[in-house]
Amino acid sequence: MDRHPGRGHFATGPTHIDDLVASVRAVTPIGVTESRRLPGSGAGPSPDRLLLGSEGTLGIVTEAWVRLQDRPRWRAGASVRFASWSDAVAAVRELAQSGLQPANCRLLDGTEAALASGVPGVGGLLVLGFESADHPVGPWIERAVEIGRAHGGEVPDGVRSSDAGDPSASREGAAGAWRSTFLRAPYTRDALARMGLIVETFETACPWDRFDALHADVVAAATAAVAEVCGPGVVTCRFTHVYPDGPAPYFSVYAQGRWGDQVAQWDALKVAVSEALHAAGGTITHHHAVGRDHRPWYERQIPEPHQLALRAAKGALDPSGILNPGVLLGP
C-alpha cells in the first residue's frame, strides 16, 4: 500500500493515509474485522493501524471511512534558488519547523534541478506551494519566501498566486517545469529502460541531525556502485516530503546498462544503496511499502519483539498463509 495515495505533487501536508482513515472493514481467513468510526480513541492499539501498511498479508480491506478535504480555492507558488546545498537544507528545515504547513515543499539538488526543472548552476532548488479551501494564502508564502531569502535564497520568478480554482500558480516557472517532470516520470523511466539505461529511485527518511551523514554515505555508496557495476552514471537527491523532525530524501540513479544484464546490475545497485541507508539509520522505505524487494532490510530495521508480534498476528488471522505470501514477512 502506498502510504500517500492520490496526493501526488502536493504531498507535504496531511497526506498519510494512516491519519486520514477513520474506520476499516476487512475480510480475513478467520472472519470479518471492522473498527468503530470515531474521531479519536485511546482504547488500546488501533485496529486500523494493524491493517494499514500490512500490504494484504492480514486481510483484504473491503470498506473504509476516510476523512475528506475540500477542494482548494486559493493557491500560491514560488521557486527559491540557492547557491549552496547546505543553505537550502537549512532553509527547508526551518520551513518544516515554522508551522506554516506548505502543501508542497520539495527540495532538488543541483543535478536534479537541471535534469527535472531546467535550472542549471544552482546548489539547490526549493519548490514551494500553498493552498487552502478557506482563505487566501499570501501571508504564508510570503513568510516562507522570507525564510528562504534569509538562508541566501533567490526568487527570480517571484511569487505566483491564484484563486477560484485557477491552478496556474503551481504550473509556471521552475515549479511548473518540475511538476510536469514529476507527472511524466513513470513514462520517462520506462522509455529510458527501453533504451537500456538503469533508472531507479531509493526513498528513505531520517531525523535532521542525521541527514548530512546519511546523504554523504548514500551518495558515496551509490556513486561507487554505479562506477563499479555500470560505468557512467549520475546520482541525484531530492526531498519529496519534509517533517518538523526530519526530511524524506529520495536518491535517484541514472546509469548505463548492459543488454541482458540489467536485472543483475539493478540488484547490485539495490543492495549497495540499501545497505548504506540501513547503516546510516534511515528507513528502507518512506511510503512505497515493503513488498519483497525491501523485505531483507525491513526485517533488520524493525525490533525483534515487533517482528514476533507481527508474525503472531499473521498466524492468528491467516493460519494457512494464503494472503500475499512472501510479502512483508518471510516464510
C-alpha contacts under 8 A as a table, 3 or more apart, distances in Angstrom:
res1	aa1	res2	aa2	distance
1	M	52	L	7.83
1	M	53	G	5.96
1	M	54	S	7.79
1	M	55	E	5.51
1	M	288	H	6.89
1	M	289	A	5.74
2	D	5	P	5.60
2	D	287	H	5.74
2	D	288	H	4.85
2	D	289	A	5.98
3	R	16	H	5.69
3	R	17	I	5.55
3	R	18	D	7.31
3	R	53	G	7.33
3	R	287	H	4.90
3	R	288	H	6.58
3	R	289	A	7.36
4	H	7	R	6.05
4	H	8	G	7.77
4	H	11	A	7.41
4	H	15	T	5.60
4	H	16	H	5.21
4	H	17	I	5.97
4	H	287	H	6.67
5	P	8	G	7.49
5	P	15	T	7.84
5	P	17	I	7.06
7	R	10	F	6.13
7	R	11	A	5.64
7	R	15	T	6.58
8	G	11	A	6.04
9	H	104	N	7.14
9	H	179	R	6.83
9	H	182	F	7.32
10	F	13	G	7.35
10	F	103	A	5.31
10	F	104	N	4.75
10	F	129	G	7.57
11	A	14	P	7.67
11	A	15	T	6.02
11	A	103	A	6.36
11	A	104	N	5.99
11	A	240	T	7.49
11	A	241	H	6.50
12	T	15	T	7.06
12	T	101	Q	7.71
12	T	102	P	6.55
12	T	103	A	5.06
12	T	104	N	5.04
12	T	105	C	6.15
12	T	240	T	7.62
12	T	241	H	5.18
12	T	242	V	6.40
13	G	101	Q	6.37
13	G	102	P	6.47
13	G	103	A	4.86
13	G	104	N	7.23
14	P	19	D	7.49
14	P	20	L	7.94
15	T	19	D	7.60
15	T	20	L	7.48
16	H	19	D	5.54
16	H	20	L	6.70
17	I	20	L	4.98
17	I	21	V	6.05
18	D	21	V	5.85
18	D	49	R	6.86
18	D	52	L	6.59
20	L	66	V	5.56
20	L	67	R	5.09
20	L	68	L	7.73
21	V	24	V	7.44
21	V	48	D	7.82
21	V	64	A	7.00
21	V	65	W	5.97
21	V	66	V	4.45
21	V	67	R	6.23
22	A	37	R	5.54
22	A	38	L	6.25
22	A	39	P	6.72
22	A	64	A	7.47
22	A	65	W	5.31
22	A	66	V	5.60
22	A	67	R	6.73
23	S	34	E	7.40
23	S	35	S	5.47
23	S	36	R	6.00
23	S	37	R	4.86
23	S	38	L	7.37
23	S	48	D	6.57
23	S	64	A	5.57
23	S	65	W	5.01
23	S	66	V	7.28
24	V	34	E	5.72
24	V	35	S	5.73
24	V	48	D	6.00
24	V	61	V	6.97
24	V	62	T	7.95
24	V	63	E	5.94
24	V	64	A	4.45
24	V	65	W	6.52
25	R	32	V	7.23
25	R	33	T	5.73
25	R	34	E	4.17
25	R	35	S	6.60
25	R	61	V	5.85
25	R	62	T	5.84
25	R	63	E	5.03
25	R	64	A	6.16
26	A	32	V	5.80
26	A	33	T	5.37
26	A	34	E	6.39
26	A	59	G	5.79
26	A	60	I	5.18
26	A	61	V	4.10
26	A	62	T	5.41
26	A	63	E	6.96
27	V	31	G	6.03
27	V	32	V	4.50
27	V	33	T	6.40
27	V	59	G	5.39
27	V	60	I	5.20
27	V	61	V	6.46
27	V	62	T	7.01
28	T	31	G	5.17
28	T	32	V	5.85
28	T	33	T	7.37
28	T	58	L	6.51
28	T	59	G	4.35
28	T	60	I	6.47
28	T	317	L	6.15
28	T	318	D	6.88
29	P	59	G	7.31
29	P	317	L	6.29
29	P	318	D	5.55
29	P	319	P	7.82
30	I	317	L	5.91
30	I	318	D	7.01
35	S	47	P	6.54
35	S	48	D	6.88
37	R	65	W	7.32
38	L	41	S	6.85
42	G	45	P	7.95
43	A	46	S	7.59
45	P	49	R	7.86
46	S	49	R	5.31
46	S	50	L	6.75
47	P	50	L	5.30
47	P	51	L	6.96
48	D	51	L	5.43
48	D	52	L	6.20
49	R	52	L	4.93
49	R	53	G	7.62
50	L	53	G	7.53
50	L	54	S	6.89
51	L	54	S	5.16
51	L	55	E	7.88
51	L	58	L	6.90
51	L	59	G	7.46
52	L	55	E	7.52
53	G	289	A	6.96
54	S	57	T	5.72
54	S	58	L	6.43
54	S	328	L	7.34
55	E	58	L	7.83
55	E	289	A	7.42
55	E	291	G	7.46
55	E	324	N	7.83
55	E	327	V	7.37
55	E	328	L	7.25
56	G	59	G	5.51
56	G	60	I	5.84
56	G	61	V	7.97
56	G	323	L	6.41
56	G	324	N	6.12
57	T	314	K	7.14
57	T	318	D	7.92
57	T	323	L	4.93
57	T	324	N	5.24
57	T	325	P	7.10
57	T	327	V	7.03
57	T	328	L	7.52
58	L	313	A	7.61
58	L	314	K	5.86
58	L	317	L	6.08
58	L	318	D	6.34
58	L	323	L	6.72
59	G	317	L	7.61
59	G	318	D	7.89
59	G	323	L	7.11
61	V	64	A	7.43
70	D	133	A	5.98
71	R	132	S	7.94
71	R	133	A	5.94
72	P	75	R	7.29
72	P	131	E	5.87
72	P	132	S	4.75
72	P	133	A	4.00
72	P	134	D	7.68
72	P	165	G	6.72
73	R	131	E	7.26
73	R	132	S	6.05
73	R	133	A	4.91
73	R	134	D	7.43
73	R	135	H	7.99
73	R	163	D	5.22
73	R	164	A	4.82
73	R	165	G	4.62
73	R	166	D	7.55
74	W	131	E	5.43
74	W	132	S	5.31
74	W	133	A	6.41
74	W	134	D	7.82
74	W	135	H	6.63
74	W	136	P	5.33
74	W	137	V	6.54
74	W	161	S	7.64
74	W	162	S	5.90
74	W	163	D	4.16
74	W	164	A	6.46
74	W	165	G	6.76
75	R	129	G	7.29
75	R	130	F	5.63
75	R	131	E	4.31
75	R	132	S	6.71
75	R	136	P	7.37
75	R	137	V	6.60
75	R	161	S	5.69
75	R	162	S	5.32
75	R	163	D	6.06
75	R	166	D	7.91
75	R	167	P	7.24
75	R	169	A	6.27
75	R	170	S	7.58
76	A	129	G	5.76
76	A	130	F	5.24
76	A	131	E	6.47
76	A	137	V	6.56
76	A	138	G	6.86
76	A	141	I	6.80
76	A	159	V	6.96
76	A	160	R	5.43
76	A	161	S	4.13
76	A	162	S	6.31
76	A	169	A	5.47
76	A	170	S	6.92
77	G	127	V	7.71
77	G	128	L	5.49
77	G	129	G	4.37
77	G	130	F	6.37
77	G	141	I	7.32
77	G	159	V	5.87
77	G	160	R	5.21
77	G	161	S	6.48
77	G	169	A	5.51
77	G	170	S	5.40
77	G	175	A	7.55
78	A	127	V	6.30
78	A	128	L	5.24
78	A	129	G	6.64
78	A	141	I	7.89
78	A	145	V	7.72
78	A	155	V	7.22
78	A	157	D	7.27
78	A	158	G	6.39
78	A	159	V	4.89
78	A	160	R	6.30
78	A	170	S	7.89
78	A	175	A	6.78
79	S	125	L	6.78
79	S	126	L	5.49
79	S	127	V	4.64
79	S	128	L	5.94
79	S	155	V	6.14
79	S	157	D	7.15
79	S	158	G	7.79
79	S	159	V	7.96
79	S	173	G	7.80
79	S	174	A	6.33
79	S	175	A	5.77
80	V	125	L	5.76
80	V	126	L	4.95
80	V	127	V	6.64
80	V	128	L	7.81
80	V	145	V	7.38
80	V	148	G	6.70
80	V	153	G	5.71
80	V	154	E	5.42
80	V	155	V	4.86
80	V	156	P	7.77
81	R	122	V	6.52
81	R	123	G	7.69
81	R	124	G	6.06
81	R	125	L	4.72
81	R	126	L	6.41
81	R	153	G	5.27
81	R	154	E	5.13
81	R	155	V	6.38
82	F	85	W	6.89
82	F	87	D	6.93
82	F	88	A	5.87
82	F	122	V	5.94
82	F	123	G	5.49
82	F	124	G	5.05
82	F	125	L	6.22
82	F	152	G	6.34
82	F	153	G	4.67
82	F	154	E	6.56
83	A	87	D	7.83
83	A	121	G	7.88
83	A	122	V	5.13
83	A	123	G	4.53
83	A	124	G	6.65
83	A	152	G	7.60
83	A	153	G	7.48
84	S	87	D	5.25
84	S	88	A	6.36
84	S	122	V	7.34
84	S	123	G	4.46
84	S	124	G	6.46
85	W	88	A	5.02
85	W	89	V	6.23
85	W	109	D	6.62
85	W	110	G	7.75
85	W	123	G	4.63
85	W	124	G	5.10
86	S	89	V	5.10
86	S	90	A	6.21
87	D	90	A	5.08
87	D	91	A	6.19
87	D	151	H	5.72
87	D	152	G	6.88
88	A	91	A	5.12
88	A	92	V	6.30
88	A	107	L	7.59
88	A	123	G	7.64
88	A	124	G	5.77
88	A	125	L	7.50
88	A	126	L	7.35
88	A	148	G	7.71
88	A	151	H	7.14
88	A	153	G	7.47
89	V	92	V	5.16
89	V	93	R	6.16
89	V	107	L	7.81
90	A	93	R	5.10
90	A	94	E	6.32
90	A	151	H	7.26
91	A	94	E	5.21
91	A	95	L	6.19
91	A	147	I	6.44
91	A	148	G	5.50
91	A	150	A	7.97
91	A	151	H	5.82
92	V	95	L	4.92
92	V	96	A	6.04
92	V	105	C	7.67
92	V	107	L	7.59
92	V	126	L	7.96
92	V	148	G	7.81
92	V	242	V	7.86
93	R	96	A	5.13
93	R	97	Q	6.32
93	R	208	W	7.54
93	R	242	V	7.92
93	R	244	P	7.14
93	R	246	G	7.55
93	R	247	P	7.97
94	E	97	Q	5.16
94	E	98	S	5.95
94	E	147	I	7.44
95	L	98	S	5.03
95	L	99	G	7.55
95	L	100	L	7.07
95	L	144	A	6.57
95	L	147	I	7.02
96	A	99	G	6.94
96	A	100	L	7.63
96	A	101	Q	7.16
96	A	242	V	6.24
96	A	243	Y	5.58
96	A	244	P	4.84
97	Q	243	Y	7.48
97	Q	244	P	4.58
97	Q	245	D	7.75
98	S	101	Q	7.69
100	L	140	W	6.25
100	L	144	A	7.48
102	P	105	C	6.26
102	P	128	L	7.09
102	P	129	G	5.95
102	P	130	F	4.98
102	P	131	E	7.66
103	A	128	L	7.84
103	A	129	G	5.57
103	A	130	F	5.02
103	A	131	E	6.34
104	N	127	V	7.09
104	N	128	L	5.34
104	N	129	G	4.61
104	N	130	F	6.61
104	N	241	H	7.99
105	C	126	L	6.87
105	C	127	V	5.77
105	C	128	L	4.85
105	C	129	G	6.61
105	C	239	F	7.93
105	C	240	T	7.27
105	C	241	H	6.83
105	C	242	V	7.05
106	R	126	L	5.69
106	R	127	V	5.11
106	R	128	L	6.71
106	R	238	R	7.04
106	R	239	F	5.25
106	R	240	T	5.09
106	R	241	H	6.63
106	R	242	V	7.90
107	L	124	G	6.67
107	L	125	L	5.66
107	L	126	L	4.41
107	L	127	V	6.27
107	L	238	R	5.36
107	L	239	F	4.93
107	L	240	T	7.08
108	L	111	T	7.85
108	L	112	E	5.50
108	L	113	A	5.44
108	L	124	G	5.53
108	L	125	L	5.10
108	L	126	L	6.38
108	L	237	C	6.43
108	L	238	R	4.36
108	L	239	F	6.57
109	D	112	E	5.31
109	D	113	A	5.97
109	D	122	V	7.81
109	D	123	G	6.01
109	D	124	G	4.49
109	D	125	L	6.47
109	D	236	T	6.73
109	D	237	C	5.68
109	D	238	R	5.93
110	G	113	A	5.09
110	G	114	A	6.29
110	G	120	P	7.02
110	G	121	G	6.74
110	G	122	V	5.13
110	G	123	G	4.71
110	G	124	G	5.16
110	G	125	L	7.13
111	T	114	A	5.19
111	T	115	L	6.17
111	T	120	P	7.73
111	T	236	T	6.02
112	E	115	L	5.11
112	E	116	A	5.71
112	E	117	S	7.65
112	E	236	T	5.62
112	E	237	C	6.69
112	E	238	R	7.10
113	A	116	A	5.40
113	A	117	S	5.14
113	A	118	G	6.41
113	A	119	V	5.49
113	A	120	P	6.74
113	A	122	V	7.58
113	A	124	G	7.10
113	A	125	L	6.13
114	A	117	S	5.72
114	A	118	G	4.61
114	A	119	V	4.65
114	A	120	P	4.63
114	A	121	G	7.63
115	L	118	G	5.94
115	L	119	V	7.82
116	A	177	A	7.11
116	A	178	W	5.56
116	A	181	T	5.73
116	A	182	F	7.91
117	S	174	A	5.46
117	S	175	A	7.33
117	S	177	A	4.91
117	S	178	W	4.73
117	S	181	T	7.30
118	G	174	A	7.26
118	G	177	A	7.34
119	V	122	V	7.20
119	V	174	A	7.01
122	V	125	L	6.91
127	V	174	A	7.76
127	V	175	A	5.48
128	L	141	I	7.97
128	L	175	A	7.57
129	G	141	I	7.58
129	G	170	S	6.88
130	F	137	V	6.44
130	F	140	W	7.49
130	F	141	I	6.63
131	E	136	P	7.97
131	E	137	V	6.46
132	S	135	H	5.90
132	S	136	P	6.93
132	S	137	V	6.85
136	P	163	D	7.61
137	V	140	W	5.44
137	V	141	I	6.55
138	G	141	I	5.49
138	G	142	E	6.08
138	G	161	S	7.40
139	P	142	E	5.12
139	P	143	R	6.20
140	W	143	R	5.30
140	W	144	A	6.27
141	I	144	A	4.85
141	I	145	V	6.04
141	I	159	V	7.86
142	E	145	V	5.18
142	E	146	E	6.14
142	E	159	V	7.96
143	R	146	E	4.90
143	R	147	I	6.33
144	A	147	I	5.15
144	A	148	G	6.41
145	V	148	G	4.95
145	V	149	R	6.19
145	V	155	V	7.76
146	E	149	R	5.13
146	E	150	A	6.17
147	I	150	A	5.09
147	I	151	H	6.67
148	G	151	H	5.36
148	G	152	G	6.71
148	G	153	G	5.09
148	G	154	E	7.53
149	R	152	G	5.02
149	R	153	G	4.33
149	R	154	E	6.00
149	R	155	V	7.97
150	A	153	G	7.00
155	V	158	G	5.35
155	V	159	V	7.78
157	D	173	G	6.53
160	R	169	A	4.89
160	R	170	S	7.54
161	S	168	S	7.99
161	S	169	A	5.13
162	S	165	G	7.62
162	S	166	D	5.80
162	S	167	P	7.05
162	S	168	S	6.88
162	S	169	A	5.71
163	D	166	D	5.58
166	D	169	A	7.49
167	P	170	S	6.12
167	P	171	R	6.92
168	S	171	R	5.04
168	S	172	E	6.61
169	A	172	E	6.51
170	S	175	A	6.42
170	S	176	G	5.77
170	S	179	R	7.93
171	R	175	A	6.52
171	R	176	G	3.75
171	R	177	A	7.26
171	R	179	R	7.05
172	E	175	A	6.20
172	E	176	G	4.31
172	E	177	A	7.03
173	G	176	G	5.32
173	G	177	A	6.34
174	A	177	A	4.97
174	A	178	W	6.15
175	A	178	W	5.18
175	A	179	R	6.22
176	G	179	R	5.00
176	G	180	S	6.26
177	A	180	S	5.23
177	A	181	T	6.27
178	W	181	T	5.02
178	W	182	F	6.01
179	R	182	F	4.97
179	R	183	L	6.29
180	S	183	L	5.25
180	S	184	R	6.20
181	T	184	R	5.05
181	T	185	A	5.79
182	F	185	A	5.18
183	L	186	P	7.50
184	R	187	Y	5.52
184	R	188	T	6.06
185	A	188	T	4.98
185	A	189	R	5.98
186	P	189	R	5.13
186	P	190	D	6.29
187	Y	190	D	5.17
187	Y	191	A	6.20
188	T	191	A	5.09
188	T	192	L	6.15
189	R	192	L	5.16
189	R	193	A	6.11
189	R	199	V	6.29
190	D	193	A	5.03
190	D	194	R	6.25
191	A	194	R	5.17
191	A	195	M	6.53
192	L	195	M	5.01
192	L	196	G	6.61
192	L	197	L	5.55
192	L	198	I	7.70
192	L	199	V	7.26
193	A	196	G	5.05
193	A	197	L	4.96
193	A	198	I	6.22
193	A	199	V	6.76
194	R	197	L	7.34
196	G	256	Q	7.05
196	G	257	G	5.27
196	G	258	R	6.67
196	G	259	W	6.27
196	G	262	Q	7.54
197	L	254	Y	6.94
197	L	255	A	5.75
197	L	256	Q	4.92
197	L	257	G	4.75
197	L	258	R	7.97
198	I	253	V	7.36
198	I	254	Y	5.78
198	I	255	A	5.02
198	I	256	Q	6.06
198	I	257	G	5.49
198	I	262	Q	6.83
198	I	265	Q	7.81
198	I	266	W	6.82
199	V	252	S	7.36
199	V	253	V	5.62
199	V	254	Y	4.80
199	V	255	A	6.60
200	E	252	S	5.69
200	E	253	V	5.38
200	E	254	Y	6.99
201	T	250	Y	6.48
201	T	251	F	5.49
201	T	252	S	4.17
201	T	253	V	6.29
202	F	250	Y	5.63
202	F	251	F	5.11
202	F	252	S	6.29
202	F	273	V	7.59
202	F	274	S	7.95
202	F	285	T	7.77
203	E	248	A	7.09
203	E	249	P	6.15
203	E	250	Y	4.34
203	E	251	F	6.35
203	E	284	I	7.18
203	E	285	T	5.56
203	E	286	H	5.82
204	T	248	A	5.56
204	T	249	P	5.79
204	T	250	Y	6.35
204	T	277	L	7.48
204	T	282	G	5.91
204	T	283	T	5.16
204	T	284	I	5.78
204	T	285	T	5.08
204	T	286	H	4.80
205	A	246	G	7.02
205	A	247	P	5.75
205	A	248	A	4.05
205	A	249	P	6.09
205	A	282	G	5.54
205	A	283	T	5.72
205	A	285	T	7.64
205	A	286	H	5.84
206	C	210	R	6.46
206	C	211	F	6.29
206	C	246	G	5.58
206	C	247	P	6.16
206	C	248	A	6.67
206	C	281	G	7.02
206	C	282	G	5.00
206	C	283	T	7.02
207	P	210	R	5.51
207	P	211	F	6.42
207	P	245	D	5.56
207	P	246	G	4.12
207	P	247	P	6.81
208	W	211	F	5.22
208	W	212	D	7.94
208	W	245	D	6.14
208	W	246	G	4.43
208	W	247	P	6.63
209	D	212	D	7.30
209	D	246	G	7.97
210	R	213	A	5.73
210	R	214	L	6.11
210	R	280	A	7.76
210	R	281	G	7.80
211	F	214	L	4.99
211	F	215	H	5.84
211	F	246	G	7.85
211	F	247	P	7.77
212	D	215	H	5.20
212	D	216	A	6.23
213	A	216	A	5.21
213	A	217	D	6.10
213	A	280	A	7.25
214	L	217	D	5.18
214	L	218	V	5.96
214	L	276	A	7.96
214	L	277	L	7.04
214	L	280	A	5.21
214	L	281	G	7.62
214	L	282	G	7.50
215	H	218	V	5.36
215	H	219	V	5.99
216	A	219	V	5.39
216	A	220	A	6.06
217	D	220	A	5.16
217	D	221	A	6.06
217	D	276	A	6.42
217	D	280	A	7.28
218	V	221	A	5.04
218	V	222	A	5.93
218	V	273	V	6.19
218	V	276	A	5.47
218	V	277	L	6.37
219	V	222	A	5.16
219	V	223	T	5.87
219	V	235	V	6.81
219	V	236	T	8.00
219	V	251	F	7.86
220	A	223	T	5.19
220	A	224	A	6.06
221	A	224	A	5.24
221	A	225	A	6.07
221	A	272	A	6.31
221	A	273	V	6.12
221	A	276	A	6.50
222	A	225	A	5.09
222	A	226	V	6.03
222	A	235	V	6.93
222	A	253	V	7.67
222	A	269	L	6.93
222	A	272	A	6.70
222	A	273	V	5.65
223	T	226	V	5.17
223	T	227	A	6.22
223	T	233	G	7.82
223	T	234	V	7.46
223	T	235	V	6.47
224	A	227	A	5.19
224	A	228	E	6.17
225	A	228	E	5.11
225	A	229	V	5.80
225	A	230	C	7.77
225	A	268	A	7.47
225	A	269	L	5.94
225	A	272	A	6.51
226	V	229	V	5.29
226	V	230	C	5.14
226	V	231	G	6.03
226	V	232	P	7.16
226	V	233	G	6.16
226	V	255	A	6.65
226	V	269	L	6.89
227	A	230	C	5.66
227	A	231	G	4.30
227	A	232	P	6.32
227	A	233	G	7.13
228	E	231	G	6.10
229	V	265	Q	6.14
229	V	268	A	7.24
229	V	269	L	7.62
230	C	233	G	7.22
230	C	255	A	6.19
230	C	256	Q	5.47
230	C	257	G	6.03
230	C	258	R	7.71
230	C	265	Q	7.08
231	G	255	A	7.39
231	G	256	Q	6.62
232	P	255	A	5.96
232	P	256	Q	5.86
233	G	253	V	7.15
233	G	254	Y	5.43
233	G	255	A	3.94
233	G	256	Q	6.23
234	V	253	V	5.79
234	V	254	Y	5.18
234	V	255	A	6.30
235	V	251	F	6.83
235	V	252	S	5.66
235	V	253	V	4.72
235	V	254	Y	6.60
236	T	251	F	5.55
236	T	252	S	5.16
236	T	253	V	6.63
237	C	249	P	6.52
237	C	250	Y	5.58
237	C	251	F	4.51
237	C	252	S	6.34
238	R	249	P	5.51
238	R	250	Y	5.32
238	R	251	F	6.69
239	F	242	V	6.86
239	F	247	P	6.45
239	F	248	A	5.54
239	F	249	P	4.45
239	F	250	Y	6.07
240	T	248	A	6.19
240	T	249	P	6.58
240	T	250	Y	6.93
241	H	247	P	6.23
241	H	248	A	5.24
241	H	249	P	7.63
242	V	246	G	6.20
242	V	247	P	4.31
242	V	248	A	5.88
243	Y	246	G	5.16
243	Y	247	P	5.85
248	A	286	H	6.82
257	G	261	D	7.33
257	G	262	Q	5.66
257	G	265	Q	7.35
258	R	261	D	5.36
258	R	262	Q	5.87
259	W	262	Q	6.34
260	G	263	V	7.83
261	D	264	A	5.51
261	D	265	Q	6.29
262	Q	265	Q	4.98
262	Q	266	W	6.03
263	V	266	W	5.02
263	V	267	D	6.15
264	A	267	D	5.03
264	A	268	A	6.30
265	Q	268	A	5.21
265	Q	269	L	6.35
266	W	269	L	5.19
266	W	270	K	5.99
267	D	270	K	5.00
267	D	271	V	6.21
268	A	271	V	5.32
268	A	272	A	6.29
269	L	272	A	5.18
269	L	273	V	6.14
270	K	273	V	5.50
270	K	274	S	5.90
271	V	274	S	5.19
271	V	275	E	5.96
272	A	275	E	5.38
272	A	276	A	6.40
273	V	276	A	5.08
273	V	277	L	6.18
274	S	277	L	5.03
274	S	278	H	6.12
274	S	284	I	6.71
274	S	297	W	7.26
275	E	278	H	5.18
275	E	279	A	6.06
275	E	297	W	7.84
276	A	279	A	5.15
276	A	280	A	6.08
277	L	280	A	5.23
277	L	281	G	6.45
277	L	282	G	5.32
277	L	283	T	6.99
277	L	284	I	6.67
278	H	281	G	5.33
278	H	282	G	5.71
278	H	283	T	6.72
278	H	284	I	6.66
278	H	297	W	7.07
278	H	301	Q	7.37
279	A	282	G	7.66
283	T	286	H	6.49
283	T	301	Q	7.33
284	I	294	H	6.62
284	I	297	W	6.40
284	I	298	Y	6.34
284	I	301	Q	7.77
285	T	288	H	6.18
285	T	289	A	6.44
285	T	290	V	6.83
285	T	294	H	7.46
286	H	289	A	7.64
290	V	293	D	6.92
290	V	294	H	5.01
290	V	295	R	5.75
290	V	298	Y	7.08
290	V	327	V	7.37
290	V	328	L	5.84
291	G	294	H	6.19
291	G	295	R	6.27
291	G	326	G	7.89
291	G	327	V	4.74
291	G	328	L	5.46
292	R	295	R	5.16
292	R	296	P	7.94
292	R	326	G	6.63
292	R	327	V	5.31
292	R	328	L	6.73
293	D	296	P	7.54
294	H	297	W	5.84
294	H	298	Y	6.12
295	R	298	Y	4.83
295	R	299	E	6.04
295	R	327	V	7.41
295	R	328	L	5.86
295	R	329	L	7.13
295	R	330	G	7.88
296	P	299	E	5.45
296	P	300	R	6.71
297	W	300	R	5.04
297	W	301	Q	6.06
298	Y	301	Q	4.90
298	Y	302	I	6.29
298	Y	328	L	7.90
299	E	302	I	5.84
299	E	307	Q	7.46
299	E	329	L	7.76
300	R	303	P	7.74
302	I	306	H	6.68
302	I	307	Q	6.64
303	P	306	H	5.38
303	P	307	Q	6.43
304	E	307	Q	5.02
304	E	308	L	6.20
305	P	308	L	5.04
305	P	309	A	6.20
306	H	309	A	5.01
306	H	310	L	6.08
307	Q	310	L	5.02
307	Q	311	R	6.11
308	L	311	R	5.11
308	L	312	A	6.13
309	A	312	A	4.98
309	A	313	A	6.20
310	L	313	A	5.06
310	L	314	K	6.19
311	R	314	K	4.96
311	R	315	G	6.12
311	R	329	L	7.48
312	A	315	G	5.01
312	A	316	A	6.13
313	A	316	A	5.08
313	A	317	L	6.03
314	K	317	L	5.38
314	K	318	D	5.43
314	K	319	P	6.99
314	K	321	G	7.66
315	G	318	D	5.37
315	G	319	P	4.59
315	G	320	S	7.71
315	G	321	G	7.43
316	A	319	P	5.70
318	D	321	G	5.33
318	D	322	I	6.78
318	D	323	L	6.95
321	G	324	N	7.90
321	G	325	P	6.26
322	I	325	P	6.20
324	N	327	V	5.81
325	P	329	L	7.77
325	P	330	G	7.82
325	P	331	P	7.62
326	G	329	L	5.79
326	G	330	G	5.15
326	G	331	P	6.35
327	V	330	G	6.99
